[in-house]
Amino acid sequence: MTDRPQLVLDVAGVIISNFSSRFFRMLDLEFGVAYSEVRDRFMSIRQELWTGRLGEAGFWNWLQTHYPNLKADQARNALIQSLETLPATECLQNWSRIADIHLLSNHCREWLNPHLAVIEPFVRSITISNQVGLCKPDIRIYELVQSHFDGNTRILYVDDQEKNLIPALELGWRTLLADREHHWLDRVEFLMNSQIDCNERNG
């Protein structure tokens, strides 16, 4: 089918839970790493991590440099286990019947892989920041996603951070802010169905 709606979804906070708060609290509980301290330090290297300039192995080396008592293997397992699927994952199969789905995320692909294995059958493309050397809100990563579109007329982008919606708007995409209560799910259904109905009337 040509000219299907293009649905672009953030991953963390939209499809899978954000890892940081839960993971940092686990470090505090298991290894005595102060939550606020490790969070602030993480923020200082976050862009390097998301763009792949700091590889995943380098991240654990960096963490152990600051916290020698931390066991990297245990911490990595805890991080991956802290990532939980959100209600949107249950909608992907239905959405894929009416739209091409694209994932766009600031993340490490290595941490998402266990969940992506289940999600991939329903998506057209996956763009993870540490794999492409760019991260949101750099407009170039949105343009990479756009290169996977069959049609550019009906695009909806969902993200849980408003700042990440701005470049999408600049490209002419329709945007939707994902709320923590997941009310946005019904809005996606409405927007997708509205676009299809409109297309059928104009066809």
C-alpha positions as CSV (number, residue, x, y, z in Angstrom):
1,M,0.0,0.0,0.0
2,T,1.4,3.4,-0.9
3,D,1.0,6.7,1.0
4,R,0.3,5.0,4.3
5,P,0.5,7.2,7.4
6,Q,4.0,7.3,8.9
7,L,4.0,6.9,12.6
8,V,7.3,7.8,14.3
9,L,7.7,6.8,18.0
10,D,10.2,7.6,20.6
11,V,11.3,4.5,22.5
12,A,12.2,5.4,26.1
13,G,9.1,6.8,27.9
14,V,6.8,5.9,25.0
15,I,7.3,2.2,24.3
16,I,9.8,1.2,27.0
17,S,10.3,2.7,30.4
18,N,13.0,5.3,31.0
19,F,15.8,3.6,32.7
20,S,17.6,6.4,34.5
21,S,15.7,6.9,37.8
22,R,15.0,3.3,38.5
23,F,18.5,2.3,37.6
24,F,20.2,5.0,39.6
25,R,18.1,4.1,42.7
26,M,19.2,0.4,42.2
27,L,22.8,1.5,42.2
28,D,22.2,3.4,45.4
29,L,20.5,0.4,47.0
30,E,22.9,-2.4,45.8
31,F,26.2,-0.6,45.7
32,G,25.8,2.5,47.9
33,V,26.2,4.8,44.9
34,A,24.5,8.1,45.8
35,Y,21.5,8.6,43.5
36,S,21.8,12.4,43.0
37,E,25.6,12.1,42.5
38,V,25.5,9.4,39.8
39,R,22.6,11.1,38.1
40,D,24.4,14.3,37.8
41,R,27.6,12.6,36.6
42,F,25.5,10.7,34.0
43,M,24.1,13.9,32.7
44,S,27.6,15.2,32.0
45,I,28.4,12.3,29.6
46,R,24.9,11.6,28.3
47,Q,25.4,13.2,24.9
48,E,28.7,11.3,24.3
49,L,26.9,8.1,25.2
50,W,23.8,8.7,23.1
51,T,25.9,9.6,20.1
52,G,28.2,6.6,20.4
53,R,31.3,8.7,21.0
54,L,31.4,6.8,24.4
55,G,30.7,3.2,23.6
56,E,28.7,0.9,25.9
57,A,31.8,-0.7,27.3
58,G,33.3,2.7,27.8
59,F,30.3,3.7,29.8
60,W,30.8,0.8,32.3
61,N,34.5,1.6,32.5
62,W,33.6,5.3,33.2
63,L,31.2,4.2,35.9
64,Q,33.7,1.9,37.6
65,T,36.3,4.6,37.5
66,H,34.0,6.7,39.7
67,Y,32.7,3.8,41.7
68,P,35.3,1.0,42.0
69,N,33.1,-1.2,44.2
70,L,30.5,-1.4,41.4
71,K,30.3,-4.7,39.6
72,A,29.8,-3.9,35.9
73,D,28.1,-7.2,34.9
74,Q,25.6,-7.0,37.7
75,A,24.9,-3.3,37.1
76,R,24.4,-4.0,33.3
77,N,22.0,-6.8,34.0
78,A,20.1,-4.6,36.5
79,L,19.9,-1.8,33.9
80,I,18.4,-4.1,31.2
81,Q,16.0,-5.6,33.7
82,S,14.9,-2.1,34.8
83,L,13.6,-1.5,31.2
84,E,9.9,-2.5,31.1
85,T,7.5,-2.4,28.2
86,L,4.8,0.2,28.4
87,P,1.2,-0.1,27.2
88,A,2.0,1.2,23.7
89,T,3.8,-2.1,22.9
90,E,0.3,-3.8,22.9
91,C,-0.9,-1.4,20.2
92,L,2.0,-1.8,17.7
93,Q,0.5,-4.8,15.9
94,N,-2.8,-3.0,15.3
95,W,-1.1,0.3,14.4
96,S,1.2,-1.5,11.9
97,R,-1.9,-2.5,9.9
98,I,-2.8,1.1,9.2
99,A,0.6,2.9,9.3
100,D,4.3,2.4,8.7
101,I,5.9,2.6,12.1
102,H,9.4,4.0,12.7
103,L,11.3,4.1,16.0
104,L,13.6,7.0,16.9
105,S,15.4,7.0,20.2
106,N,18.3,8.5,22.1
107,H,19.7,5.3,23.6
108,C,22.2,2.4,23.4
109,R,21.0,-0.2,21.0
110,E,22.7,-2.9,23.2
111,W,20.3,-2.1,26.1
112,L,17.2,-2.1,23.9
113,N,17.9,-5.3,22.0
114,P,15.9,-7.7,24.3
115,H,12.8,-5.6,23.7
116,L,13.4,-4.8,20.1
117,A,13.4,-8.4,19.2
118,V,9.7,-8.5,20.1
119,I,8.9,-5.1,18.5
120,E,10.8,-5.4,15.2
121,P,8.2,-7.4,13.3
122,F,5.8,-4.4,13.5
123,V,8.1,-1.6,12.5
124,R,9.5,-0.3,9.2
125,S,12.7,1.2,10.5
126,I,14.7,1.6,13.8
127,T,17.0,4.6,14.3
128,I,19.0,4.5,17.6
129,S,21.2,7.4,18.3
130,N,24.4,5.5,19.3
131,Q,24.3,3.6,16.0
132,V,24.1,6.7,13.8
133,G,26.3,9.2,15.7
134,L,23.5,11.7,16.2
135,C,20.9,12.4,18.9
136,K,17.8,14.3,19.4
137,P,17.0,17.2,19.1
138,D,19.6,17.4,16.2
139,I,17.4,17.7,13.2
140,R,19.7,15.5,11.2
141,I,18.6,12.4,13.0
142,Y,15.0,13.2,12.1
143,E,16.0,13.5,8.5
144,L,17.5,10.1,8.7
145,V,14.2,8.7,9.8
146,Q,12.4,10.6,7.1
147,S,14.6,8.9,4.5
148,H,12.7,5.7,5.3
149,F,9.3,7.2,4.5
150,D,7.4,6.1,1.4
151,G,5.3,9.3,1.5
152,N,5.9,12.5,3.4
153,T,2.3,13.9,3.6
154,R,0.9,12.2,6.7
155,I,3.4,11.9,9.5
156,L,2.8,11.7,13.2
157,Y,5.7,11.8,15.8
158,V,5.2,10.9,19.4
159,D,7.8,11.8,22.1
160,D,7.7,12.3,25.9
161,Q,9.9,15.4,25.8
162,E,8.6,18.6,24.3
163,K,12.1,19.8,23.2
164,N,12.3,16.7,20.9
165,L,9.1,17.7,19.1
166,I,10.4,21.0,17.8
167,P,12.6,19.6,15.0
168,A,9.8,17.4,13.9
169,L,7.5,20.4,13.6
170,E,10.2,22.2,11.6
171,L,10.1,19.3,9.1
172,G,6.3,19.6,8.8
173,W,5.5,16.5,10.9
174,R,2.4,16.4,13.2
175,T,3.5,15.9,16.8
176,L,2.0,14.4,19.9
177,L,3.4,14.6,23.5
178,A,3.3,11.3,25.3
179,D,1.9,11.7,28.8
180,R,2.7,9.4,31.8
181,E,-0.9,8.3,32.1
182,H,-0.8,7.0,28.5
183,H,-3.8,9.0,27.3
184,W,-1.9,9.7,24.2
185,L,-2.6,6.1,23.0
186,D,-6.2,6.9,22.2
187,R,-5.1,10.1,20.5
188,V,-2.9,8.1,18.1
189,E,-5.8,5.8,17.2
190,F,-8.0,8.8,16.5
191,L,-5.4,10.6,14.4
192,M,-4.5,7.6,12.4
193,N,-8.1,6.7,11.7
194,S,-8.9,10.3,10.9
195,Q,-6.1,10.3,8.3
196,I,-7.3,7.1,6.7
197,D,-10.9,8.3,6.6
198,C,-9.8,11.6,5.0
199,N,-7.7,9.7,2.4
200,E,-10.6,7.4,1.5
201,R,-13.0,10.4,1.0
202,N,-10.4,12.1,-1.2
203,G,-9.6,8.9,-3.2
